Amino acid sequence: MKRYSIIFSENALIDIEEAVSYYESQQKGLGKKFAARAQATLNSIKKNPFYSSVRYEEVRCAVVSVFPFLIHYQADAETNTIRILAVYNTYRKPLW
């Protein structure tokens, strides 16, 4: 089985930081729970990058369980890389 490496866009890292900060401000420990669920989803993506369906322009979306977030990513089988583009709150109005 191929090993894939994950590369985060700057926007994705900001998305994660903002979500953790927001949830932590709502309830102590909730930010850590979000981070753990997001990490579990990233682990699933890394194990099988093609398990999520393509939603648009070769971008796949994986659900973060319990929380209303989708991890938007692209997988490249030639380079064995996964590029995390965004970690988006589905309750927010999209930018596009």
Order of alpha helices (4+ residues) and beta strands (2+ residues): beta-alpha-alpha-beta-beta-beta-beta
